[in-house]
Amino acid sequence: MTAIMVEILIVWFVALMLGVPLFATLGLASAAFVWLNGMPIDIVPQKLAQSVNSFPLLAAPLFILMGAIMNSAGITDRIFGFATACVGWVRGGLCHANILASVIFAGMSGSAVADAGGVGALEIRAMKQAGYDAETAAAITAASATIGPIIPPSLPMVIYGVSADVSIGGLFLAGVIPGLLMAGALSAMVVVMARRRNMARELFPGLRGLWLAYRRAHWALMTPVILFGGMMAGIMTPTEAAAVATVYALFLGLVVYRELDLRELPKLIVSTVEVTGMVLALVMTAAALAWCLSISRIPQTITPIIVEHLGNPLLFLLAVNLLLLFIGCFMEALAAMLILIPILTPVAAQLGIDPIHFGVIFVLNLMLGTITPPVGVVLFITSRLAGISFERMSIAIVPWLIPLLVVLVLLSLWPPLTTFLPGFFLGRPGF
């Protein structure tokens, strides 16, 4: 079985490089393995159906729909206005406001693409109007968008939790401190660059201006409070929180702010179905291939070899960081997650690495891949929004990768940065 699986993986990789759709190559590889080993072919559709028969996975389309509703309901404008009132008056203020708005929006959308395409469009336009060059506006928007999938709720964390059988609530909690560290590191970079480039600042709005900005955004700012508070209080699961947040977003758009037209709702639902269909097609076919890998004993064969040569957990994490950063440059994050989770997580478990700690590092690496060329999807979005070429965007993002990589190193060296909150709230080991 192992030899057949290796041959299939080689053919699969070649097909992938030739541009065959990923979900098709995953499904065909699974079918080929089953057929060549003389198993009933109906095992494949059974595994496909079994992979999506998951209550936590219901959170995925709900979070996608919630993000779409918030982008159409004027919520992003209110969030950015509040962030600008808070920090726009310091030097490089709109850069700081960009980061703060991404932190707030991260507690709602859970997606780097949603962040970049939603509040990012507003941020880039405001920064260009204030005199910032297009490269800086696009680069800080792209870098801060990576915070979205780290701070809960997070679509990649849901996918990781389902695929690796790890507590999604624990992953959500584990992402809070890393997400705030990412924001702090980016803000520190802004301070350095603001002095060097003599960046502009906005006028201080005064206490009254701050209050008015907060009052205008109050109900939008309550979204992460409701989500996180409900989950931490045990009132709702992450999946139920996604449903509550979607209803709340509809309530804000239709009743409170009245900026969401009911006629837009079918379009938003269709868009959500399209994105969800793409996600589920990958989840289903990747799960089938993961099952094939498991019974072919490739992970069981690889694990002892890696453990023998990289017996130290820190060395393994260093190797994983380098591998995922490299793969993130060439492969879409979700696809990379679904392919590599069944291979790498058994090794991490064998080395005694906390599964939640490993999950956060895994997701953060691949989110950095969304802002690295040549396949960085967030780079494509922000370069288009800023009206600059992808080549200029790729150069502009380089300095902003440094603070994010520093955070990645800190998380790898000091696990309590990810395990403390799950330990405090869920009784998992922390310090």
Secondary structure, DSSP 8 states (H G I E B T S, - for coil): -HHHHHHHHHHHHHHHHTT--HHHHHHHHHHHHHHHTT--TTHHHHHHHHHH--TGGGHHHHHHHHHHHHHHTTHHHHHHHHHHHHHTTSTTHHHHHHHHHHHHHHHHH--HHHHHHTHHHHHHHHHHHTT--HHHHHHHHHHHHTTTTTSSS-HHHHHHHHHHT--HHHHHHHTHHHHHHHHHHHHHHHHHHHHHHT-------HHHHHHHHHHHHHHHHHHHHHHHHHHHTTSS-HHHHHHHHHHHHHHIIIIIS----GGGHHHHHHHHHHHHHHHHHHHHHHHHHHHHHHHTTHHHHHHHHHHHHS-SHHHHHHHHHHHHHHHHTTS-HHHHHHHHHHHHHHHHHHTT--HHHHHHHHHHHHHHHTTSTTS-HHHHHHHHHHT--HHHHHHHTHHHHHHHHHHHHHHHH-THHHHHHHHHHH-----
